[in-house]
Amino acid sequence: MPVRQAVGCVLASSVVATESVPPFVNSAVDGYAVRAASLVGVPVQLPVVGEVAAGAYTDHVLQLGEAIRIMTGAPVPAGADAVVMVEDTERIDGGAVVRINRSVEVGSALRGIGSDVHAGTTLFEPGTVITPAVLGVLASINVRDVVVHPRARVAVLSTGDELIDDGSALQPGQIRESNRTMLFAALVDAGCEVVDLGIVRDDEAALEQVLRDAAETCDAVVTSGGVSMGDYDVVKAVLSRIADMRWMQIAIKPAKPFAFGLLGTRQVPIFGLPGNPVSSLVSFELMARPALRQMMGHAVIDRPTVLAVATDGLRRRPDDKIHYARVFAEFGPDGRVHIRSIGAQGSHQLAASSLANAIAVVPDGDGIAPGGDVATILLSLG
C-alpha cells in the first residue's frame, strides 16, 4: 500500500535503502565553511566569498584563507573541510569579512554522506510496526509503497429491541446503545478497519443474515451480550446454530462469560463479549484485542504490564477468581508506577471505569495491602 497510508501497519517484507541519507556532505550548523588550516592563530579575519543556503549550492572551490557563509543542511562547498558555528564569529564590513574567534578541527560540524543511512542497508525487517518515525525514515529514502500485513477488517454490532442510538427520548424499557460505540473506538485504537453494522433487532432471521454477510466480507466479528450461561438470547440462539462456538465461563471478574467461534466457509473468528459494558471492555482487552493484533502481524500483541505500587491497596474477597480492577496509574517520585482504584468496580459502571488508564491484576485472596506490589496492565500512561 502507499507508504503514507501504512502508519500502524506491520511490515511483511524487509526494506532496503536505495539512497543514502544525507545524499551529500552538509553543514550541521549555521556558520562559515572554511579550511581548518585557515584558522591557525585565531582570532583571524577571512573574506567571505559566497553564501549557500539549504536547497542551494555553490560551485566555488574554497581556497585557503577564505570563508563561505553556510546554513544548516546546506551542501558544504568543495575545498571546505570544516564549519565554524556562527556563535564563534563576528561579521565585519557588513558581512564582507568574518572574524573567527575559535579554531576547529577538520570535519567539525560536517554531516557525511550516509551518516544516517547508507544505500544498500537493510533498515527494517518484517514485523516492524510503521510508526510516525519509521514513516519519516521511509520518506527520506524515497520509499513510495510498502508490503504490509493488512489491517483486520472487523464487523461490530449491537442487538436488542431495547437499544436506541438516534438521540430520541427514551421510551419505557429503552436504553441508549453504548457497547457498540465503545468497541468501535477500541477496534480503531487496536489498528483495525472497522465496519459498523449498527443495531440489529431481535429477529433471528435478520441477525443470521447480517452475521453471514459479515463473515463473507470481514476478517472478524465482535458482538456483545447474550453469552451468559442459561441465557436465551437471539445472538446465542443464532450463533449456536450457524457457527462453531465455544461458550465459556472464565474465572475472572469482570468478564466471566465469553464466547468464541468460527463462522462461514472462511472460518471467520467471532468474539462474543459480555453485555455489561465494563465486562465487554475488559474481555475485549484480554481476549479479542491480542488476537486481532496477532492477525495483523504484530509481534507484541499484549499491552505492557508493570509491577506497580498499590498506594492505597486494593480490597477484595476470595472467590476463586482473578479480579481485573480498573485503576488510575501515574509515575511516583520514586520512578515507579503507582496506582489507585477509580472507585466503583461494578460491571455495569462504565462511567467510573472510563477514567481508568490501567487494569490491576489482583489474584484470588484478600487483595493487595497498601503499598503492596501488583501486576498492572497499562492502557495508557502520560
C-alpha angles and dihedrals in degrees: 000000000000107000094235090061094049102076108134094019124115121242114245095190138032122271115221119192114243093184135045121240116244095025093202138024107275140175121268092201144028108262142082130320110224145155106260090224089064091069099063108132098019136227091070134162119224131183113247105230100179150344132236127190130192108285092025134081142195129222092204111119106223115236131205109280095027135104134200121202109236138184129217111282095015120132112265110241120248111267095030117113101176144020125225116213115246089236089068094053143069126209116233130190093012092308099311088114130031126207110213115201101183134049122228136200125246108278096025114154093357123133108208127219108278094008087139102027131008119209110252094032118130100234103177132023127210109282095043113135112229102236123176089265092051088049089054091053091049090051091049091060095042098252106166102175134024135196108236142165106264121250110257110256103221128187118212126188144166126217132201142092089233095064125096131175103169097096094248124139115280116257122207109295095012126123131186117257112247110146095069091048091049094046092047089059092044091053092050089049089052089056099256130141102238128212112197109211093181126213116335114202123231095276116123096205093049093047093048091053093048092050094046091049090049091052090056097050106028137060095223141003127219122197132169129211135025098068101107121115112267095013117139100207131155091239093052093044094051098042092046088057103041105029139051097249137181114203110200143186107204121198094241136102123249110018099036096150115065136158133198130180149146124248135195134355090304091055092230114193117245120199112201107198126190119267099234104094098230091046089049092052095045094047090049090054094046102040116008102041096053091047093050092048090051089052088055094054101258115154091200106053103164131072114255115272124206135180100249134188114248096216097192096021127244118257125210141143128242111266105146091260137108109237121218102204119196109232143168114243130198138157115266128212088265091063093248128116112259123195137196130185117261088220120239110062101181115135090237096047101095095154092068094041091051088074093056120105096180143030121226115214104220114189123221113285137061097324135248121318119231108281092017126136122253133176107249131192110218114220092175135337126190 
